[in-house]
């Protein structure tokens, strides 16, 4: 396994450490910010953080001129997601007793257009939302992004993360969301995550990879 993939696996593993985070003693309806806090909150070994793109998406990473996954509109997005579900996840989730078809429809509708993330940064919980686009100059450098400079200037910034708006069913407590993270030119992946909120906890049930680099 190449070094880059090992680093990415460490990064995504840190992000997935939020699979059981207490939010309240009793289940309550969750808004987008509640869910994003849970999904993004993590603890890196060096007290670092992931840089969160300030706009939602499925892999374009929100910076003009930089498009990793080449998913630009709702029909392409729907095709990409449905294909991934059909081949990698629908049967698995169904066998586990989770019907995610309604959540998938909601996810597609909610993410027809990019949205600005209102969530504030929280370095103590491992995420920095790049509202001021501080990291944009590294990502947009051509012919390749300036990852060496990124890691030199910001050694505790563990990659760039983009999330979609979540699709959440308050009745079942199920939540579907996209999370993509890149740490270099050939080091990253994007996946759909299925969570369940129960008893004050947000628990990861499974994930489906949509793309890898």
N, C-alpha and C positions, 0 to 999 in steps of 0.2 A: 504494500500500500504506500503510495507516494506521501511525502511529508505534508504537502498541501491538504490532502484529504484527511490526514490525521488531525491537522489543526482545525479543519472545518468540523470534524466530528466532535472535537472537544468543545468548540463554540456552540454547536447546536445542542450538545448534551447539556451545556450550562443553561441554555434557553429553556430546555425542557424540564429543568429542575423545578419549575413552577407547577408541576402536575398536581400538587396537593397543597394549595395555599389557602389559608383560612381568611375569609372575608367577613363573616358574621356568624352568630350562633344559629340563626334560623335562615332558611333560604328566602331570598328577596329578589324581585325583578332586577336585572342588571342592565345598565346602560353601556354604551360603547366604551366610555372611559374606564368603567369598572373592569370590563373584560380585557381591554388593552393593558391595563396595569397588571392584571394577573398573568397574561401571556408574556409580557416583556420582563417582568420582575425576575431577577436571577442573581446569582452570586458567583462571580468569577474568582479564581484562586488569588489573583493579584489585586482584588478590589477594583477591577476594571469595569468596562461597560461596553455595550454595543451601541452604535450610532443608528438612530432610527430616522428613516426618510420621512419628511414632514407631510407627504401625501401618500394616500393608500394606493395599492396596485397589486399586480400579480407577477412582478419581476422586471418592470421597466425602471424601477428604483428612482422614479420621481424627478430626475434631473434632466433638463432639456438636452437632447442630443445623445443621451445614454440609454440604450434599451437592450437589456440582456435577454429577456424571454421573448421579445417581439410579439407581445400581446397588447394590441392597441385599441380594440373596441369590443363591444359586448358579444358579438357573434363569434369572433375568434376566441374570446375568453371562454364562452360557453362550450365551444367545440373542444378546446383544450382540456377543460375541467371534466367534461362528460367522458371523454376518451380515457382520461386517467382513472376516473371512477370505475368505468366499465371494465377495465383491464387489471386494475390493481387494488380496488377497494370495495366495490359494491358487494361482492359475494362475501368478502371477509367481514364487513360490518353487518351484513344481513345474517350471517351465521352466528354472529355474536348478539343478534337480537336488536340491532339498531337500524331503523329505516331512515336514511338520511336524504331521501329524495326531496322532501319539502324544504329541508335546510339548504340543499344545493340550489334549488330554485330561488330561494330567498337570497343566498349569497350572490348569485349572478345578478339579480335585480338590484340589490343594494350597491353593487360595485360596477354598475354600468358606466359610471364616470368616476374619475379620481376625486377624492375628497381630502380636504385639509385636516390633518390631525390636530385636535385642540389640546391634547394631553401635554402637560408640562414634563420636563425632564426630571429624573430622580436618580442621581448617581449612586445614592445609597442602595437603590434597588437594581442597579446595573443597566440603566438605559439613559441615553441622551437623545432627545428629540431635536433634530437639526433644523429648528425653525429659522435660524439666521443663515442657513446653508454654509456653515463654516467649512464643511468637508467637501463641498461641491467641487472645488478646484482640484482636488486629488482624483476624484472619480472621472472628471471630464477630460483629463489630460490624454492627448492622442500622440502617437499611434496606440498607446496603451495607458490605462490609468496609472497614476503614480503611487502604487502600493508601497514601494520601498520608502518613499518619502512619508507616506501616511504612517507606517510603522515606526519610522525614525522620529517623526515629530509628535506622534501620539501613541506611545507604546502600550497604553492601557485601553486604547480604543480597539475593541476586538471585532472589527468588520462592520459592514453596513447591512442593516436589516430593514426590510419592508413588510408591512402587514396590510391585509385587506380590512374592510369593515367586516365585523363578525355577523354571522347569522345565528341568532339565539332564540330558542324556544323555551319560554319561562315555565311552561307547563311540564315539559319533560326534563328540563334542565340541560338539554343538549345544545352544544355550541360548535359551529364549524367556522374555521378561519384559516386564511392563508398566511404563512410566514416564510419569507425567503431571506437568506443571509449569504453574503459573499465576503471573502477575506482576501481575495486576490484575483488575478485574471483567470485562473483555472482552479478555483477553490471556492465552491459554494453549492447551494442547493435550495430549492423552494418546495414546500410541501403543504398539503392541507392537513390541519390538525382537528381532531374531533375530541371535544371535552364534554364532561358532564358535571353540572353544579349540583351538589347535594350536601345537606347537612352543614352548610357553611364552607364547603370545600369545592375547588375546581380541579377535577381529575382528568388527566389525559387518558383517552380510551384507545386512540390509534392515530396513525399518520400515513399519508399517501404522498410519495414524491412525484411532483409534476415535472421537474427539470433538475439536472445536475450538470455542473461544469468542473 
